[in-house]
Amino acid sequence: MHGNTSAASRPSSGSPSMSSAPLGDANLLAAAVKRDPEIDCGVLFQYCDLREIYGPLEYLNVALQYDDLPYRKWSSPLDFNEIGIDGLTPHEACALQLGWELAGGNTTRDRGDMSVAELIELGESETEDRELVVWRWGFMASYEGEIDTAKYSKDQILTILFP
């Protein structure tokens, strides 16, 4: 199984690729992230890990094309405290959120009529079938889309980040 429904699946900022990068390249990545406040470093690092992207310039290219990543935020995130669901593991919480999202787009069945267990099962099944990586706030189709990791040279990156 390639999918991952752990809310704790976010890679640490000590990702091997950036911890071994020269300080200048790490600073460029920080500048790219600072330039685009929409960048979620967990999503960026997860994509790079899934695609085995380890070079600093490759990371920078992915960061500069962040909007093209196959990551989707939930259209209606569940507030587990508000709805009174406690005691779910991170895996169950992510599967429940995905099940809720998927059932919301299903016109043949009202998700309000589905039990928590049914929604979790739907989320788990879809995660495995589509090889999704699921976080508490969204999901990524791990083999969908492809970012050109050589689109920009280092000189072009410098021009983009420091016009």
ROVOGU-342333 format. One record per residue (C-alpha): residue in three letters; z, y, x. Coordinates in steps of 0.02 Angstrom, whole numbers, padded with zeros to 5 digits, m for minus. Layout:
N
@rolum Ala, zz Z, yy Y, xx X
...
END
This chain:
163
@rolum Met, zz 00000, yy 00000, xx 00000
@rolum His, zz m00050, yy 00169, xx 00068
@rolum Gly, zz 00030, yy 00275, xx m00068
@rolum Asn, zz 00200, yy 00351, xx m00044
@rolum Thr, zz 00310, yy 00415, xx m00184
@rolum Ser, zz 00460, yy 00466, xx m00083
@rolum Ala, zz 00515, yy 00645, xx m00110
@rolum Ala, zz 00583, yy 00634, xx 00066
@rolum Ser, zz 00411, yy 00589, xx 00133
@rolum Arg, zz 00383, yy 00762, xx 00205
@rolum Pro, zz 00357, yy 00747, xx 00391
@rolum Ser, zz 00479, yy 00838, xx 00500
@rolum Ser, zz 00423, yy 00994, xx 00590
@rolum Gly, zz 00442, yy 00893, xx 00750
@rolum Ser, zz 00277, yy 00808, xx 00716
@rolum Pro, zz 00218, yy 00727, xx 00878
@rolum Ser, zz 00059, yy 00830, xx 00885
@rolum Met, zz 00143, yy 00999, xx 00882
@rolum Ser, zz 00296, yy 00954, xx 00985
@rolum Ser, zz 00181, yy 00910, xx 01130
@rolum Ala, zz 00067, yy 01060, xx 01105
@rolum Pro, zz 00071, yy 01206, xx 01226
@rolum Leu, zz 00178, yy 01350, xx 01165
@rolum Gly, zz 00023, yy 01458, xx 01138
@rolum Asp, zz m00053, yy 01332, xx 01018
@rolum Ala, zz 00110, yy 01316, xx 00923
@rolum Asn, zz 00116, yy 01505, xx 00909
@rolum Leu, zz m00061, yy 01506, xx 00840
@rolum Leu, zz m00011, yy 01378, xx 00709
@rolum Ala, zz 00138, yy 01487, xx 00663
@rolum Ala, zz 00021, yy 01637, xx 00648
@rolum Ala, zz m00096, yy 01537, xx 00535
@rolum Val, zz 00049, yy 01486, xx 00423
@rolum Lys, zz 00118, yy 01663, xx 00419
@rolum Arg, zz m00055, yy 01729, xx 00373
@rolum Asp, zz m00062, yy 01617, xx 00218
@rolum Pro, zz 00106, yy 01606, xx 00127
@rolum Glu, zz 00032, yy 01471, xx 00012
@rolum Ile, zz 00032, yy 01346, xx 00156
@rolum Asp, zz 00163, yy 01211, xx 00132
@rolum Cys, zz 00193, yy 01141, xx 00307
@rolum Gly, zz 00248, yy 00974, xx 00234
@rolum Val, zz 00080, yy 00956, xx 00148
@rolum Leu, zz m00013, yy 01014, xx 00303
@rolum Phe, zz 00078, yy 00892, xx 00417
@rolum Gln, zz 00063, yy 00748, xx 00292
@rolum Tyr, zz m00125, yy 00774, xx 00279
@rolum Cys, zz m00142, yy 00778, xx 00468
@rolum Asp, zz m00035, yy 00622, xx 00487
@rolum Leu, zz m00134, yy 00529, xx 00353
@rolum Arg, zz m00299, yy 00574, xx 00437
@rolum Glu, zz m00231, yy 00545, xx 00613
@rolum Ile, zz m00262, yy 00725, xx 00662
@rolum Tyr, zz m00156, yy 00761, xx 00815
@rolum Gly, zz m00241, yy 00897, xx 00918
@rolum Pro, zz m00175, yy 01075, xx 00906
@rolum Leu, zz m00349, yy 01149, xx 00874
@rolum Glu, zz m00379, yy 01017, xx 00741
@rolum Tyr, zz m00214, yy 01066, xx 00657
@rolum Leu, zz m00265, yy 01248, xx 00663
@rolum Asn, zz m00433, yy 01207, xx 00583
@rolum Val, zz m00344, yy 01114, xx 00442
@rolum Ala, zz m00223, yy 01259, xx 00418
@rolum Leu, zz m00366, yy 01383, xx 00407
@rolum Gln, zz m00449, yy 01273, xx 00273
@rolum Tyr, zz m00285, yy 01236, xx 00182
@rolum Asp, zz m00357, yy 01281, xx 00011
@rolum Asp, zz m00479, yy 01135, xx 00029
@rolum Leu, zz m00343, yy 01002, xx 00051
@rolum Pro, zz m00341, yy 00870, xx m00086
@rolum Tyr, zz m00164, yy 00923, xx m00138
@rolum Arg, zz m00120, yy 00967, xx m00316
@rolum Lys, zz 00037, yy 01049, xx m00381
@rolum Trp, zz 00109, yy 00987, xx m00545
@rolum Ser, zz 00043, yy 01080, xx m00696
@rolum Ser, zz 00212, yy 01062, xx m00784
@rolum Pro, zz 00353, yy 01017, xx m00662
@rolum Leu, zz 00502, yy 00930, xx m00740
@rolum Asp, zz 00674, yy 01007, xx m00720
@rolum Phe, zz 00783, yy 00852, xx m00711
@rolum Asn, zz 00944, yy 00952, xx m00730
@rolum Glu, zz 00879, yy 01039, xx m00886
@rolum Ile, zz 00824, yy 00877, xx m00969
@rolum Gly, zz 00981, yy 00784, xx m00918
@rolum Ile, zz 00908, yy 00646, xx m00810
@rolum Asp, zz 01024, yy 00604, xx m00665
@rolum Gly, zz 01035, yy 00461, xx m00544
@rolum Leu, zz 00851, yy 00439, xx m00508
@rolum Thr, zz 00803, yy 00394, xx m00331
@rolum Pro, zz 00678, yy 00512, xx m00248
@rolum His, zz 00546, yy 00376, xx m00274
@rolum Glu, zz 00584, yy 00364, xx m00460
@rolum Ala, zz 00588, yy 00553, xx m00482
@rolum Cys, zz 00415, yy 00570, xx m00402
@rolum Ala, zz 00344, yy 00425, xx m00504
@rolum Leu, zz 00419, yy 00500, xx m00663
@rolum Gln, zz 00339, yy 00669, xx m00626
@rolum Leu, zz 00169, yy 00589, xx m00593
@rolum Gly, zz 00184, yy 00483, xx m00751
@rolum Trp, zz 00228, yy 00640, xx m00851
@rolum Glu, zz 00079, yy 00732, xx m00778
@rolum Leu, zz m00042, yy 00590, xx m00813
@rolum Ala, zz 00023, yy 00556, xx m00988
@rolum Gly, zz 00002, yy 00741, xx m01028
@rolum Gly, zz m00184, yy 00724, xx m01001
@rolum Asn, zz m00195, yy 00565, xx m01106
@rolum Thr, zz m00256, yy 00607, xx m01281
@rolum Thr, zz m00224, yy 00432, xx m01350
@rolum Arg, zz m00036, yy 00435, xx m01325
@rolum Asp, zz 00097, yy 00570, xx m01336
@rolum Arg, zz 00202, yy 00573, xx m01178
@rolum Gly, zz 00350, yy 00628, xx m01284
@rolum Asp, zz 00348, yy 00455, xx m01361
@rolum Met, zz 00356, yy 00367, xx m01193
@rolum Ser, zz 00520, yy 00311, xx m01116
@rolum Val, zz 00574, yy 00365, xx m00942
@rolum Ala, zz 00544, yy 00186, xx m00882
@rolum Glu, zz 00366, yy 00188, xx m00952
@rolum Leu, zz 00328, yy 00354, xx m00869
@rolum Ile, zz 00397, yy 00292, xx m00702
@rolum Glu, zz 00293, yy 00133, xx m00717
@rolum Leu, zz 00137, yy 00235, xx m00755
@rolum Gly, zz 00170, yy 00346, xx m00604
@rolum Glu, zz 00201, yy 00199, xx m00488
@rolum Ser, zz 00045, yy 00108, xx m00547
@rolum Glu, zz m00066, yy 00261, xx m00526
@rolum Thr, zz 00007, yy 00298, xx m00354
@rolum Glu, zz m00039, yy 00126, xx m00293
@rolum Asp, zz m00208, yy 00117, xx m00381
@rolum Arg, zz m00266, yy 00286, xx m00316
@rolum Glu, zz m00173, yy 00279, xx m00150
@rolum Leu, zz m00083, yy 00442, xx m00185
@rolum Val, zz 00052, yy 00526, xx m00083
@rolum Val, zz 00176, yy 00602, xx m00206
@rolum Trp, zz 00307, yy 00736, xx m00175
@rolum Arg, zz 00431, yy 00814, xx m00292
@rolum Trp, zz 00316, yy 00964, xx m00320
@rolum Gly, zz 00142, yy 00887, xx m00313
@rolum Phe, zz 00030, yy 00749, xx m00249
@rolum Met, zz m00113, yy 00717, xx m00131
@rolum Ala, zz m00258, yy 00597, xx m00146
@rolum Ser, zz m00246, yy 00532, xx 00031
@rolum Tyr, zz m00428, yy 00482, xx 00053
@rolum Glu, zz m00511, yy 00616, xx m00052
@rolum Gly, zz m00604, yy 00759, xx 00030
@rolum Glu, zz m00627, yy 00790, xx 00214
@rolum Ile, zz m00580, yy 00944, xx 00315
@rolum Asp, zz m00693, yy 00989, xx 00461
@rolum Thr, zz m00568, yy 00989, xx 00605
@rolum Ala, zz m00696, yy 01065, xx 00724
@rolum Lys, zz m00759, yy 01203, xx 00610
@rolum Tyr, zz m00682, yy 01343, xx 00715
@rolum Ser, zz m00674, yy 01358, xx 00904
@rolum Lys, zz m00518, yy 01429, xx 00985
@rolum Asp, zz m00607, yy 01597, xx 01006
@rolum Gln, zz m00654, yy 01599, xx 00821
@rolum Ile, zz m00475, yy 01554, xx 00774
@rolum Leu, zz m00409, yy 01699, xx 00878
@rolum Thr, zz m00531, yy 01817, xx 00792
@rolum Ile, zz m00479, yy 01755, xx 00620
@rolum Leu, zz m00293, yy 01766, xx 00656
@rolum Phe, zz m00297, yy 01929, xx 00754
@rolum Pro, zz m00444, yy 02033, xx 00688
END
